[in-house]
Amino acid sequence: MFRSITIRQLFLVSILMIGASPCAWAAPNLWWDHFEAPTPDQGQCVKQAVSLMTAQQAGQITSSADSVRAWSEKTVGVAECIPFGDKLVIAVLVSSSDVDAGSALFNALKAGMMKK
C-alpha cells in the first residue's frame, strides 16, 4: 500500500513540477513508462540514472536515495527507483516543449536503465 502511494505521489509531484515549469506553457510533450529493473540494487539504479542524465546534458540534476531529477529551460525529467519486495521498479517521466530533446532523453533513460 505504501509503495503504490509513492508512485501516485511521484506522478502528482511530476505533474505539479511540469505545471510550474515554463515549458508547460509551450504545449509540452509527455513521455512516461515504468518497468522492472534488471537488478534490485537501488543505489546502482540512482547512479545509472544520474550518469544517463549527465550524458544527455539534461540540465541541472539533483538526486536522492531513490530518485533523480533533471531540468532545463525546455525539459523536465524524473527517474524513480522504487523497491517492491525483492524487485526494483523504475518509473521514468519526461516532459519537454522540444519534441526531439524530450524524446531523446526519454529513450536514453529507458534503454539505459534496462541494461544490466
N, C-alpha and C positions, 0 to 999 in steps of 0.2 A: 504494500500500500504506500509506504513512504517513497519508494523509488518511482512509482507512477506519478506521484505528486511532483517529484523532481523534474520529470520530463515535461509535465504541464507547466511548471514554473519556468523551465528553460524556454519553452515556446512562448509563454506570455511575456517574459522579460525580453526575449528577442524581438517580439512584435513591438513592444514599447520602445526598444532601442531603435528599431527601424523607423517607427513613427516620429521619434525625436530627431532623427538624422536628417541632414539637409538633402541627402539623396532621395529621401522618401517623397519629396515634393516633385521629383523629376521622373515620375512614373517608374518606380523601381521594379526590378525583376527579382523573383524569389526562387531559390533552389533549396530543397530540404530533403534529407534522407536519413535513415538510421539503419544500422546493420551490426552484426556481431563482429567483434574484434577478433583477429587471428590469434591473439594471445591475451590472457587475462590480467596482464600487468598494467595497472592504471598509470603508474609513473612513466612507463615507457610510452604509453599512448599519448600522454600530455607532451612529452619531449618530441615525439614524432610530429604532432600537430604544430608545435612551435617551429620545428625545422621546416616543415612544408610551407607554413605561412611566411616564414622568413625568405625561403627560396622564391616564393611567388611575389615577393615585395608587396605584401598585403597592407602595409602601412604600420601604424602603431600597434604593438602587440602586448597584451597582458595575459598572465596565466595564473591559475590557482592549482590546487591539488587535483582537481577533476575537470578543468576546462581551460580553453584558450580562446581569447577574443582578439580580433584584429579589426581595425577600422581605418579608413582613409576618407578623402573628400567624397568619393563616389561609391565606396564599397564597405559593407559590414560583414564580417564572417565570425562564426562561432563553431567550435568543435568541443563537444562534451563527452567525456569518458565515464560511463555510468556502470558500476558493478551491479550485476544481478546474480546473486548466488555465486556459482563458480564460473560465470561468464561475464564478459565485459561488452556492453553495448555502446556504440559510438553514434552520436547524433551530430549531423553537420547541417548548418544553416548559413546560407549566403544571400545577401540582398545587395543589389547594385543598380545604379542608373546606367552603367556601362555594361551592356549585354556580354561583350567579349571578355572583359575583365572578370565579371561575376561568374560567368560560365567556366573560365579558365581556373579560377580559384576553387570553385566547387568540384570540378573534375579532378584537379590535382589533389585536393583533400580526400575525396572519396577513393580515388585509386591508391594514393599513398598510404592511407590509413588501413587499407585492406591487405597491405603487404606485411609479411612476417619480418 
